[in-house]
Amino acid sequence: MTKSLKSLKECYSEAEAASYLNISVERLHFLLDQHIFNDGSVRPDDLSFCDADLVLLGFWLKSQENPKIIRMPRRS
């Protein structure tokens, strides 16, 4: 992420989070399904995100492009 996080808001919608990360909402859903909702639980219809969530999502987004980062195994 090249943007700095300025706490203008406490919560960000899915569309706002995707826009901040320069990705589509579908790509955001893919990241969430891959890293959070990967244990069989269903992703809620309407999520909101805080600044820390955006940082973590940005890390996951970049780690998919960088094979040098070690990923944790998927939960089973």
N, C-alpha and C positions, 0 to 999 in steps of 0.2 A: 504494500500500500504506500502510495506516495503522498496521500493527503494526511494532514494532521487531524487528529480527533479533537474537536472543540466541543465541549459539552453544551451545545445549544439546545439539545433536547434530552430528555431522560429515556425515551423509547423511540424506536424506529420501526416502521411497518416493513413488511416483506419487500414491497416495491422500493421503499427508501433505502433499505439495506442493500438490495441488489444494485440500485443506482450508485450508491456509494462505492461498491466493490467493482463497478463497471461490468456487471454480468447481468444476465437475464434472470427473471424470477424462477424460471425452470432450472437454470444452472444452480441457483441458490437452493432450490429444493433437492437437487441431486447431491450437493454438498451435505445438506442436513441429513438426507437419507443414508449417505455413505458413512458419515461420522457420528451421528447421534441416534437416529432412529433405525439402527441396524440390528436390533435385537428382536424384531418382530412387532415392536410397538408401532402404532399408527401415528404419523405426523399430524398434529392438529391443523385445522383448516386455516386459522388466522393466527400467526405468530407475531410477536414483537421482540425487538432486540435492543440491548443496551450497548454502550461503547465497547465494553470488554468482549461482548459477543462478536462485534464487527472485527475486532483485532484477531480473535481466534479464527473466524471465517476467512479472513485475509491470509492468515498463516496456512490454513488448509488449502486455500486456492493456490498459493505459491508452492506449497510442498508437492502438489501434483505435477508441477512443472520442473521440480528439482529432485532428481533421484538420489541425491546425496543425503537427504533428510530421512532419518529412520522413522518409519511409521509404526505405531502400536498395532498389534494384531486385532482383527475384528472380534467383537464379542460373540460368543456362541450360546 
